[in-house]
Amino acid sequence: TKQIAIAIDGPAAAGKSTVSKIVAKELSFIYIDTGAMYRALTYKALREQISLTDEQKLSALLADTTIELVQGKDQQRVLVDGTDVTEDIRSSTVTNQVSYIAKHSSVRKEMVKRQQKLAQKRGVVMDGRDIGTQVLPDAEVKIFLKASVEERAKRRYDENVKKGFSSDFEKLKQEIEQRDQIDSKREVAPLVKADDAIELDTTDLSINEVAESILNEVKKAT
Ligand code: C5P
């Protein structure tokens, strides 16, 4: 396949990362999880007790932080300043705070810069909220994944059960709605479908059906 860029955006728990990994593997492309980068900074800020509303301190913190996405044995690992935080950044504390950090324009500016650098050589599948609109506006394929909040909460719930976490369905649903609300209403680079993105409602589709349909778009574009 031609080395193109595939941008996958959409609300929380819409299946972006699961599907992106499949598509990347199929095409032998690199998968870049931009949400993990915002999560990594949130994790470090919480640990250093920096207020999530203090934009100046947060952007200084980011300037002083290396975030690496590396391919581990069976999954991608996330390193902050060389330390593996792959599991830590998925905690509910980080999940429920990350959108406050992602609101700040100076933080986003630096993240976008780093993400664009990672995608420079193309041959990438990148997922997030602003990939098609800000990070890779010239991506050859842009997908906007959506699904009902009920279905997204159900998927997240099943995932948690599988991992052996107990979780409260109604609470999960509320947290997803809250995160979407903050991400969609923020002033800088809000979650919105790019004009030229293909919208896929995955509510009644299987993971493989979604992946197939994206691979089909890639075929058309290459
Ligand atoms: O994709 P994930 O759910 O891990 O993203 C976590 C959070 O990071 C999002 O809810 C959003 O606040 C922020 N984010 C963002 N822009 C991106 C990716 C993630 O603002 N490109």
Boltz pocket constraint, residues with backbone or C-beta under 6 A from the ligand:
constraints:
  - pocket:
      binder: B
      contacts: [[A, 12], [A, 13], [A, 34], [A, 35], [A, 36], [A, 38], [A, 39], [A, 95], [A, 98], [A, 99], [A, 100], [A, 102], [A, 127], [A, 128], [A, 129], [A, 130], [A, 131], [A, 179], [A, 183], [A, 189]]
      max_distance: 6.0
